[in-house]
Amino acid sequence: MTHSPGGPRARDAFIASGVLDRSVRDVVGSSWKRSTQAGVSPTLVEPSYAGALGESQQLNSLVSRVMHRMAEGLAGEPVSMIFADPTGRVIHRICPDTSFGRRLEKVSLAPGFTYAEDSVGTNGIGTALLTRTPTLIVGSEHFTEPLMGFACAGAPVHHPISGGLVGVLDLTCEAGVSNALLLTYARSIAERIEDEILATVSVSEMSLLRDYLAACRHATGPVLALSEDIVMMNHLAQQRLDAADRTALVARTDDAVGKVAPLTLVADLPSGAIARLDYRPTSVGSAVVGGVFRVQIQEASARPVRTADSRTLTAPLPGVAGSSPEWTRAGAQLRESHRAGTWVLLVGERGVGKHALARAVHVAESPARHLRVLDAETAALDPDEWFQHLEDELASEEGTLIIRHIDRLPASLVESVSSRLLEESDRSHSAPARWVVATREAAVGDDALEAQIVPCFDRTINVEPLRHRPDDIRAMIPAMLRTLSPSRDLQISPRAVNQLARHPWPGNATQLRDVLRRVLAAKRTGTIELADLPPECMAVGRRTLTPLESLERDAITRALADHGGNKGRAAEHLGMSRATIYRKIRGYNIDTRR
């Protein structure tokens, strides 16, 4: 059983042409495609080194005990037992056969190295983690050539209470001596680890699980259960809500967790739906240890838009790149507002693309009409002249007005601008011809703006930061390169694109454009490779964060900034223990030296 059913020829043919032989298993073929897209080398093993220690010492000790017990039956066998964390980083390795161990060292299959699929291609560790299913990869089913002499059986390990991924248990041996029992044995060891974890579960976690299961038995809608370290969702939450809506729901629960009395919350979801969350606390003695939320979803009432128009709401917009659900949703909501004549406040971080999105919707929906952009950031230079420009624009018959950075409007203009916008808004609603969009950053803390400017707009639409939509980064890079160097014969390698997609981009699209401009100053022709990227783009996390993880990382970063870097006060503000915030800071690689 040295090779896949298609053998080395099937792999070689795919690498040469991208065409999959019918004999290749689906799980392998899909992984090969992902490996190619990630820019993994088919001839070299280049795992990154992330450090040998896992975040949870209790879990490390537990896993080590189980592995050493189970390894007693492997004495003298050329088989290695490996445990990797959810990122693919190898935490433990037991290999009784020293000769076989040296072979593993040659491919860096050792503690501290990351065997995620986007790092080393198809393998038992990374592919099992990505698919969340037990996976056997044998011989030439591996994407990269140096691993073809091995067989790897990976079995995911889940937390028995939360269901969250704890890591993967992998058995690796010579490809020539592998058989299907390798995967069976790996699954058995993974189950032993899960049993050990269950034995250490606290009374509070068991109480929360009991309340959660009771709620799920009678649920007709989504159910969430949360404590300091656990988040559980039922299958209805997974089916009915997309990632952005689930993230918003979890964020809304912050107002209830820890409360002694039941209460009801309402959340406006990014999809436009409204969620009602009925909270019931879980207690052990007199202490609240978590809570269960029963969720009712009320779909947003649809505006009377013609069917033919509805089909174009999510069509690609001219001049902007991106197809993520978050970007597509924002574009569709803005198009819908344009058609209905409702004024919009676009909210998002600086450089995220709010102005570009508004301009693209104007071009897509009313290209023949007049477009004017006023930047409130420049109003302080001559407030009277700026206000006169606003007056002149609002007095014109029709078209689109974009007011950028309205949160930077001088205090002396807020009242007069508010009065003029409200006056024009009333007139436009009776005879919609003038469409006004304003942009602002997410959190400005300006009472005058909130009280006088925000009410001038019918709707607020959020534009997610770039770090929450890594797929858009991959689409934006070639588009930006074409704009920045239209006459150059330049390409960018998949590995370089993948590295840029992992970067958090605090400056969003503006920062990405600046980085590419710097790269182009040094690289005028050929292919932009990993080595051509600036140093700051190389110091990124080991994997792309989920939207929920990005939201959590941002909340921790803001709390640390608000409390002068004091981790204890930031933890208290977020409702976390000090141990949890320290673990999160390490896990998200948050710089606390500022």
Residue pairs with C-beta under 8 A, 6 or more apart in sequence:
1 138
1 139
1 151
1 175
1 176
1 178
1 179
2 138
2 139
2 140
2 175
2 176
2 178
3 138
3 139
3 140
3 141
3 148
3 175
4 10
4 11
4 23
4 24
4 25
4 28
4 138
4 139
4 140
4 141
5 23
5 24
5 25
6 21
6 23
6 24
6 140
7 140
8 139
8 140
8 148
9 21
10 20
10 21
10 23
10 24
10 140
11 32
11 140
11 141
11 143
13 19
13 21
14 20
14 21
14 24
14 29
14 32
15 36
15 42
18 36
20 29
20 32
24 32
24 141
25 141
27 127
27 131
27 133
27 135
28 122
28 137
28 141
31 117
31 121
31 122
31 127
31 130
31 143
32 121
32 122
32 143
34 117
34 118
34 130
35 117
35 118
35 121
35 122
35 143
35 144
36 494
37 494
37 498
38 117
38 118
38 121
38 494
38 495
38 498
39 493
39 494
39 495
39 496
39 497
39 498
40 117
40 118
40 119
40 120
40 121
40 143
40 144
40 495
41 144
42 121
42 143
42 144
42 145
43 144
43 145
43 146
44 144
44 146
45 107
45 108
45 120
45 144
45 146
45 147
46 119
46 120
47 108
47 109
47 113
47 114
47 115
47 119
47 120
48 113
48 114
48 119
48 542
49 108
49 112
49 113
49 114
50 87
50 89
50 112
50 113
50 114
50 542
51 89
51 112
52 90
52 91
52 111
52 112
53 60
53 91
54 60
54 85
54 89
54 91
55 85
55 583
55 586
55 587
56 583
58 200
59 166
59 197
60 91
60 92
62 193
62 196
62 197
62 200
63 83
63 91
63 92
63 167
63 193
64 92
65 196
66 189
66 192
66 193
66 196
67 81
67 83
67 92
67 94
67 169
67 189
68 94
69 192
70 81
70 189
70 192
71 81
71 94
71 96
74 81
74 94
74 96
75 96
76 96
76 97
77 96
77 97
77 173
78 97
78 99
78 100
78 173
78 174
78 177
79 95
79 96
79 97
79 100
79 171
79 172
79 173
80 93
80 94
80 95
80 97
80 100
80 101
80 104
80 109
80 171
80 172
80 173
81 92
81 93
81 94
81 95
81 169
81 170
81 171
81 189
82 90
82 92
82 93
82 94
82 109
82 125
82 169
82 170
82 171
82 172
83 90
83 91
83 92
83 93
83 157
83 167
83 168
83 169
83 170
83 193
84 90
84 91
84 115
84 125
84 129
84 167
84 168
84 170
85 91
85 166
85 167
86 129
86 165
86 166
86 167
87 114
87 116
87 542
87 543
88 114
88 115
88 116
88 117
88 119
88 125
88 126
88 129
88 168
88 542
88 543
89 112
89 113
89 114
89 115
89 116
89 542
90 109
90 110
90 111
90 112
90 113
90 114
90 115
90 125
91 111
91 167
92 111
93 104
93 109
93 110
93 111
95 101
95 104
100 173
100 174
103 149
104 110
104 172
106 146
107 146
107 147
107 150
109 115
109 172
114 120
114 542
115 123
115 125
115 126
116 125
116 126
116 129
116 130
116 542
116 543
117 123
117 126
117 127
117 129
117 130
118 126
118 498
118 543
119 126
120 126
120 143
120 144
120 147
121 142
121 143
121 144
121 147
122 137
122 141
122 142
122 143
122 144
123 137
123 142
123 143
123 147
123 152
123 154
124 135
124 136
124 137
124 151
124 152
124 153
124 154
124 170
124 171
124 172
125 152
125 154
125 168
125 170
127 135
127 137
127 154
128 134
128 135
128 154
128 155
128 156
128 168
128 170
129 154
129 156
129 165
129 168
132 156
132 165
133 156
134 153
134 154
134 155
134 156
134 183
134 186
134 187
134 190
135 153
135 154
135 183
136 151
136 152
136 153
136 154
136 178
136 180
136 182
136 183
137 151
137 152
137 153
137 154
138 151
138 152
138 175
138 178
139 148
139 149
139 150
139 151
139 175
139 178
140 148
142 148
142 150
142 152
148 175
149 174
149 175
150 172
150 173
150 174
150 175
151 172
151 173
151 174
151 175
151 177
151 178
151 182
152 170
152 171
152 172
153 170
153 171
153 172
153 178
153 182
153 183
153 185
153 186
154 168
154 169
154 170
154 186
155 168
155 169
155 170
155 183
155 186
155 187
155 189
155 190
156 165
156 167
156 168
156 190
157 165
157 166
157 167
157 168
157 169
157 190
157 193
157 194
158 164
158 165
158 166
158 194
159 165
159 166
159 194
159 197
159 230
160 194
160 195
160 197
160 198
160 201
161 198
161 201
161 205
161 206
161 208
161 209
161 230
161 232
162 230
162 231
162 232
163 232
164 230
164 231
166 193
166 194
166 197
168 190
169 186
169 189
169 190
169 193
170 186
171 182
171 185
171 186
171 189
173 182
203 284
204 227
204 282
204 284
204 287
204 289
204 290
205 227
205 230
207 282
207 283
207 284
207 289
207 290
208 225
208 227
208 230
208 232
208 282
208 289
208 290
208 292
209 225
209 232
211 225
211 280
211 282
211 292
212 223
212 225
212 232
212 292
215 223
215 225
215 280
215 292
215 294
216 223
216 234
219 234
219 236
219 294
220 236
221 236
221 240
221 294
221 295
221 296
221 297
222 233
222 234
222 236
222 237
222 240
222 241
222 249
222 294
222 295
222 297
223 233
223 234
223 236
223 237
223 292
223 293
223 294
223 295
224 231
224 232
224 233
224 237
224 249
224 250
224 253
224 277
224 292
224 293
224 295
225 231
225 232
225 282
225 290
225 291
225 292
225 293
226 232
226 250
226 253
226 257
226 290
226 291
226 293
227 257
227 282
227 289
227 290
227 291
228 290
228 575
228 576
228 577
228 580
229 580
230 290
231 250
231 548
233 246
237 246
237 249
237 295
238 246
240 297
241 249
241 269
241 271
241 297
242 271
242 325
243 325
243 546
243 547
243 548
244 269
244 270
244 271
244 325
244 326
244 329
244 464
244 547
245 269
245 270
245 271
245 273
245 275
246 548
247 547
247 548
247 551
248 267
248 268
248 269
248 270
249 267
249 269
249 275
249 277
249 293
249 295
250 548
250 551
251 551
252 265
252 267
252 275
252 277
253 265
253 277
253 279
253 291
253 293
254 575
255 265
256 263
256 265
256 277
256 279
256 291
256 293
257 290
257 291
257 575
258 288
258 291
258 575
259 279
259 281
259 288
259 291
260 281
260 283
260 288
261 281
262 278
262 279
262 280
262 281
263 279
264 276
264 277
264 278
264 279
265 276
265 277
265 279
266 274
266 275
266 276
266 277
267 274
267 275
267 277
268 274
269 275
269 297
270 326
270 329
270 462
271 300
271 329
272 299
272 300
272 333
273 297
273 298
273 299
273 300
274 297
274 298
274 300
275 295
275 296
275 297
275 298
276 295
276 296
276 298
277 293
277 294
277 295
278 293
278 294
278 295
278 296
279 291
279 292
279 293
280 291
280 292
280 293
280 294
281 288
281 290
281 291
282 288
282 289
282 290
282 291
282 292
283 289
303 336
303 340
305 313
305 336
305 339
305 340
309 339
312 335
313 332
313 335
313 336
314 328
314 331
314 332
315 364
316 323
317 331
317 357
317 360
317 361
317 363
317 364
318 360
318 363
318 364
319 356
319 359
319 360
319 363
320 331
320 353
320 356
320 357
320 360
321 472
321 475
321 476
321 478
321 479
321 480
322 328
322 353
322 469
322 471
322 472
322 475
322 476
323 471
323 472
323 475
324 469
324 471
324 472
326 464
326 468
326 469
326 547
327 463
327 464
327 469
327 472
330 357
330 461
330 462
330 463
330 464
331 357
331 360
331 361
333 459
333 461
334 344
334 346
334 357
334 358
334 361
334 437
334 461
335 361
335 364
335 365
337 343
337 344
337 435
337 458
337 459
337 461
338 361
338 362
338 365
338 366
338 400
338 435
339 365
340 432
341 428
341 429
341 432
341 433
341 435
342 458
342 459
343 425
343 428
343 435
343 436
343 437
343 438
343 456
343 457
343 458
343 459
344 358
344 436
344 437
344 438
344 457
344 458
344 459
344 460
344 461
345 406
345 437
345 438
345 439
345 440
345 454
345 457
345 459
345 460
345 461
346 354
346 357
346 358
346 437
346 438
346 439
346 440
346 461
346 463
347 354
347 439
347 440
347 441
347 442
347 460
347 461
347 462
347 463
348 354
348 439
348 441
348 442
348 462
348 463
348 464
348 465
349 441
349 442
349 465
349 508
350 441
350 507
350 508
350 510
351 507
351 508
351 509
351 510
351 511
352 463
352 464
352 465
352 466
352 508
352 509
353 463
353 508
353 509
354 404
354 439
354 463
355 373
355 402
355 404
355 439
356 509
357 463
358 400
358 402
358 437
358 439
359 371
359 373
359 402
362 369
362 371
362 400
362 402
362 435
366 399
366 400
366 435
369 398
369 399
369 400
370 396
370 398
370 399
370 400
371 399
371 400
371 402
372 393
372 399
372 400
372 401
372 402
373 401
373 402
373 404
374 386
374 389
374 390
374 393
374 401
374 402
374 403
374 404
375 403
375 404
375 405
376 386
376 403
376 404
376 405
376 406
376 407
376 408
376 409
377 404
377 405
377 408
378 386
379 386
379 387
379 408
379 409
379 410
379 413
380 410
383 410
383 412
383 413
386 413
387 413
387 416
387 417
387 420
390 403
390 417
390 420
391 420
393 401
394 401
394 420
394 421
394 424
394 434
396 434
397 433
397 434
398 433
398 434
399 433
399 434
399 435
400 434
400 435
400 436
400 437
401 434
401 435
401 436
401 437
402 436
402 437
402 438
402 439
403 436
403 437
403 438
403 439
404 438
404 439
405 439
405 440
406 438
406 439
406 440
406 449
406 453
407 440
407 441
407 444
407 446
407 449
409 417
409 449
409 453
411 448
414 448
414 449
414 452
414 453
415 452
417 453
418 452
418 453
418 455
418 456
421 436
421 453
421 456
422 455
422 456
424 434
424 436
425 436
425 456
425 458
428 434
428 435
428 436
436 457
438 453
438 457
440 449
442 462
454 460
465 505
465 508
465 550
465 554
466 472
466 473
466 505
466 508
466 509
466 512
467 503
467 504
467 505
467 506
467 545
467 550
468 547
468 550
468 551
470 501
470 502
470 544
471 501
473 500
473 501
473 503
473 505
473 512
474 497
474 498
474 501
476 509
476 512
477 492
477 497
477 500
477 512
477 516
478 492
480 512
480 513
480 516
481 490
481 492
481 516
481 520
484 513
484 516
484 517
484 520
485 520
488 520
488 524
488 525
489 525
489 526
490 520
490 523
490 524
490 525
490 526
490 527
490 528
491 526
491 527
491 528
492 527
492 528
493 527
493 528
493 529
493 530
495 529
495 530
496 528
496 529
496 530
496 532
496 533
499 530
499 533
499 537
499 538
499 540
500 512
500 515
500 533
500 537
501 544
502 540
502 541
502 543
502 544
503 537
503 540
504 540
504 541
505 511
505 512
507 514
515 533
515 534
515 537
518 534
519 528
519 532
519 533
519 534
522 532
523 532
530 538
541 588
541 589
545 553
545 588
549 588
552 584
552 588
553 584
553 588
553 590
555 574
556 570
556 574
556 581
556 584
556 585
556 588
556 590
557 590
559 570
559 571
559 573
559 574
560 566
560 567
560 570
560 590
560 592
561 594
562 570
562 573
563 569
563 570
563 573
565 592
565 594
567 578
567 581
567 582
567 585
567 592
568 578
570 581
571 577
571 578
571 580
571 581
574 581
576 584
584 590
585 592
